[in-house]
Amino acid sequence: MVARSSASPSQFPYIQSTDSIAKEIGAKPGDFVRITRTSETAGTSVYYRYVVEG
C-alpha cells in the first residue's frame, strides 16, 4: 500500500490491533486493512487503515 503511494503509514487513519474486527481477521500491527463500504447514496467506497498496537 505505502509503495503505491507517496504517503507514510503514519499518514493513514489507524485501527488498533485490539479492535474486535481486527482480531477477527487476524490483523497485526504494521498491517494495512482495506475496508469496503456500500451505501445506497454513495455507492461503494474503499478506505484503508493502518493497524497499530493497542
C-alpha positions in Angstrom: 0.0 0.0 0.0 2.6 2.5 1.0 4.7 1.5 -2.0 1.8 2.5 -4.3 1.5 6.0 -2.7 3.9 8.6 -1.5 2.3 8.5 2.0 3.9 7.1 5.1 2.0 4.7 7.3 1.5 7.4 10.0 -0.5 9.5 7.5 -3.2 6.8 7.2 -6.1 6.6 9.7 -5.4 3.8 12.1 -7.2 0.9 13.7 -6.0 -0.7 16.9 -4.9 -4.4 16.9 -7.3 -4.9 19.8 -10.3 -3.8 17.8 -12.8 -6.7 17.6 -12.8 -6.7 13.8 -9.0 -6.5 13.6 -8.9 -9.5 15.9 -11.5 -11.4 13.8 -9.4 -11.0 10.6 -6.1 -11.6 12.3 -4.7 -8.1 11.6 -1.3 -7.4 13.3 0.5 -4.1 14.0 2.1 -2.9 10.8 -0.6 -4.4 8.5 -2.9 -2.4 6.3 -6.6 -3.2 6.3 -8.9 -2.5 3.3 -12.5 -1.5 4.3 -15.2 -1.5 1.6 -18.5 0.2 2.5 -21.6 0.2 0.4 -24.3 2.8 0.6 -27.5 3.5 -1.4 -26.5 7.1 -2.0 -22.7 6.9 -2.3 -22.3 3.5 -4.0 -19.1 1.7 -3.0 -16.3 3.4 -1.1 -12.9 2.0 -0.2 -10.9 3.0 2.9 -7.6 1.9 4.3 -6.5 1.7 7.9 -3.0 1.1 9.3 -3.0 -1.4 12.2 -1.3 -0.1 15.4 -0.5 -1.7 18.7 -3.4 -1.3 21.1 
